[in-house]
Amino acid sequence: MKYTIAFRDMPFEPEFRQVIYVENQFDERTNKIIKENYDQLKWLFKRANLEFIYLPMFFNDEETRERVLYYAPYLTSEIIEKAELRSCYLLGYMSHLENKEKIVPSLLFAPRKNEEEWIFEGISIDIALNNQIDAFQIFEDIISDIEEEYNPTELFAPLGTIEEEPTVTLVKENHVDSSKVEYSSSGLLDKARKGLLKFGKKIVEEEDVCDIKQDSLDDIQGEDVRNTFEEFERNIKKLRLLGIPLDALLEFVAKYETVSRLYITDDLRIFLPDYNNKEVLMPALHKAIYLLFLYNSKKGIVLQRLEEHHSELLYFYRKTCNKQDLTPKQLESIKKLEASYDGNQAIHPVMSKIRLAFRNVIDEHLAQHYYIIGKPGEPYKVALDDSLIVWEEEE
């Protein structure tokens, strides 16, 4: 049976291709089938370019783990394994809770925003599953029904290419009041609403993100390295907690949250040891600037007087480049930065890219502790407490 269901104040923003399993009370047979065949079922949905969401195993999914560790890098695998959501979790956000008892084991799909509500299409699952072969056939039939509710062009379009279409109203002949949409077997949306939401996530492979060119400021402005930072930005979009019930995550991670130490190795690599030892990667000149501010973290540096730290900056730049003699081009890059307040604002884009390098490995609510901050005319400092900055050579 098909129906329409509405939710208010959802703790996350569902994604266009997600298909979510829900039930109002635990159905042993259906859950057993899903748990025993979870990987195969995810493959069935993926074949149709859909993402199957089974909340009790949600945090065990590899991609979800990657996102969670981006938001909460201090977690361990053991902690994540303790996280569990029940399949009735979403039903607490129904716009009309009196209909909760009607929600038999079902799949919710095709989410769309209608004013203050999220509206899903729902399709119930026959709980009389006799064996795995019958179960797969039932799910394949349901997937076929779900596919009919999507525009094939958009459903199978490359990720990030779907354009958002105008808001679409419910089918007139169904006479459904959008303010009361809940559990109506006749309340399906018109086919015109196919593909109405944008799916703007592009997958970026980790090895691509980490391949950073070590070069001069002029080269950093070049196309190759600009593309690297664009990849950084795409990777951040991928890792943001899109489609994840954030409040459920916070329920069990808040007590573990901490600010990691910043560890600088003897060869000037930058690590976050308390965040699963994540490494922060950035081009040589950017890293040299960041290390300069770290080295002067107690007093800070007034940007207009950056040239007073010329010898220190040269030291860090040479060491990050792993060469004693810098090229004329590299020396000119330093000169441009030091002359930032002679009409050239080159230092600010560099500090922006440094912030981006941290956001590439951890969420902004944590990354902000490592930013270079300050006010015009006053010393700029790294926000992190000095006690959390560790230089390997000092140990």
Buried (B, 14 or more C-beta within 10 A) or exposed (E): EBBBBBBEEBBBBBBBBBBBBBBBEEBEEBBEBBEEBBEEBBEBBEEBBBBBBBBBBBBBBEEBBEBBBBBBBBBEEEBBEEBBBBBBBBBEBBBBEEBBEEBBBBBBBBBBBBEEBBBBBBBBBBBEBEEEEEBBEBBEEBBEBBBEBBBEEBBEBEEEEBEEBEEBEBBEEEEBEBEEBBBBEEBBBEEEBBBBBBBBBBEBEEEEBBEBEBBBBEBBEEEEBEEBBEBBEBBBBBBBBBBBBEEBBEEBBEEEEEBBBBBBEEEBBBBBEBBBEBEBBBBBBBBBBBBBBBBBBEEBBBBEEBBEBEEBBBBBBBBBBEEEEBEEEBBEBBBBBBBBBEEEEBBEEBBBBBBBBBBBBBBEEBBBBBBBBBEEEEBBBBBBEEEBBBBEEEE
